[in-house]
Amino acid sequence: MNHGRCAILLLAAGLLAGCATGNVSDAALRGDAHHPAQAQGWVETRLYFGLGPADDPAHGVSERDWRAFLDAEVTPRFPDGLSVLDVYGQWQGKDQPLPERLRSKLLVIDYADTAANRANVESIRAAWKQRTGDQSVLRVTQPAEVSF
């Protein structure tokens, strides 16, 4: 290998090493009480909300009503943040000849696994069922490694 090529490789390696550390301060890596750099005992919960027939968007819960539900029931319980995704879902009952296809929302919340937060999740599910008459809101909860 010639000396010019070695110099270029060493220069590139030095630049890449500089990129790895960047200009991030120690304070930014520590986080704060609400956004810790490392968190223990957190979980991620995914809640699936059916909005109405996939083939008939005019029926069921509107986007405006969904956002009103988020503002009234979800955000006050989890003000530090959450994610909402538009999803398509379906299920088929034992006596149904065809599956029921639904416009749906997937709500993803990462939080410290405490009794209060678990109760907040259950309150959200209960509020949706009361508001819409739905029989269920699917909940999937699993441990999560969280870092902000």
C-alpha positions in Angstrom: 0.0 0.0 0.0 1.4 3.4 -0.9 1.9 6.2 1.7 -0.7 8.5 0.0 -3.4 5.8 0.3 -2.4 5.1 4.0 -2.6 8.9 4.8 -6.1 9.1 3.2 -7.3 6.1 5.2 -5.9 7.5 8.5 -7.5 10.9 7.7 -10.9 9.2 7.0 -10.7 7.1 10.2 -10.0 10.3 12.2 -12.9 12.1 10.7 -15.2 9.2 11.4 -14.0 9.0 15.0 -14.9 12.7 15.3 -18.4 12.1 14.0 -18.9 9.4 16.6 -18.4 11.8 19.5 -19.8 14.9 17.7 -20.6 17.9 19.8 -23.0 16.3 22.2 -22.7 17.6 25.7 -22.7 15.4 28.8 -25.8 17.1 30.0 -27.6 16.1 26.8 -26.7 12.5 27.3 -27.9 12.5 31.0 -31.5 13.5 30.2 -33.8 14.6 32.9 -36.5 13.1 35.2 -39.0 12.8 32.4 -36.6 11.9 29.6 -33.8 9.8 31.3 -30.7 8.8 29.4 -31.2 5.2 30.7 -34.5 4.0 32.2 -35.2 0.8 34.1 -38.6 -0.8 34.6 -40.3 0.7 31.5 -42.9 -1.0 29.3 -44.4 -0.3 25.9 -48.1 -0.7 25.4 -49.8 -0.8 22.1 -53.6 -0.2 22.0 -55.6 -1.0 18.9 -58.8 1.1 18.4 -61.3 0.2 15.7 -62.8 3.3 14.1 -65.3 1.8 11.7 -65.7 -0.2 8.5 -62.7 0.0 6.2 -64.9 0.1 3.1 -67.1 2.9 4.4 -65.1 5.7 5.9 -68.2 7.9 6.3 -69.4 5.6 9.1 -67.7 5.1 12.4 -65.4 7.5 14.3 -64.1 10.5 12.3 -60.6 11.8 12.5 -61.9 14.9 14.4 -63.6 12.6 17.0 -60.5 10.5 17.3 -58.4 13.6 18.0 -60.9 14.8 20.5 -60.6 11.5 22.3 -56.8 11.8 22.3 -57.0 15.3 23.8 -59.6 14.4 26.4 -58.6 10.9 27.5 -55.1 10.1 26.5 -52.9 13.2 26.5 -53.8 14.2 30.1 -52.8 10.7 31.3 -49.6 10.5 29.2 -48.5 14.1 28.5 -44.9 13.2 27.9 -45.6 11.7 24.5 -47.0 8.9 22.5 -47.3 7.8 18.9 -50.4 7.2 16.8 -50.4 5.1 13.6 -53.1 4.6 11.0 -53.6 0.8 10.6 -56.0 -1.6 9.0 -57.3 -4.5 11.0 -59.6 -7.4 10.5 -61.1 -10.2 12.5 -63.7 -12.9 11.8 -66.1 -14.3 14.3 -66.9 -18.1 14.4 -70.3 -17.6 12.7 -69.3 -14.9 10.2 -68.8 -15.9 6.6 -66.4 -13.0 5.9 -63.9 -11.1 8.0 -64.9 -7.7 9.4 -62.4 -5.1 8.1 -61.8 -2.0 10.2 -60.1 1.4 9.9 -58.0 1.5 13.1 -55.6 3.5 15.1 -52.6 2.1 16.9 -51.6 4.0 20.0 -48.0 3.3 21.2 -47.1 4.5 24.7 -43.7 4.0 26.5 -43.9 4.6 30.3 -42.5 3.6 33.7 -44.3 0.5 34.7 -46.2 1.7 37.8 -49.6 1.0 39.1 -50.8 4.5 38.3 -49.7 4.2 34.6 -51.3 0.8 34.3 -54.5 2.2 35.7 -54.2 5.1 33.2 -54.0 2.6 30.3 -57.1 0.8 31.6 -59.0 4.1 32.0 -58.2 4.9 28.3 -59.6 1.5 27.2 -62.7 1.9 29.3 -63.3 5.4 28.0 -63.1 4.3 24.4 -65.5 1.4 25.0 -68.0 3.7 26.8 -67.7 6.4 24.1 -68.1 4.0 21.1 -69.9 0.9 22.4 -67.0 -1.3 21.2 -66.6 -4.5 23.1 -62.8 -4.4 23.2 -59.6 -2.4 22.8 -56.7 -4.8 22.2 -53.8 -4.2 24.5 -50.2 -5.5 24.0 -47.7 -4.7 26.7 -44.1 -5.8 26.9 -40.8 -4.7 28.6 -39.0 -1.9 26.9 -35.4 -0.5 27.0 -35.9 3.2 26.9 -33.4 6.0 26.5 -34.0 9.6 25.4 
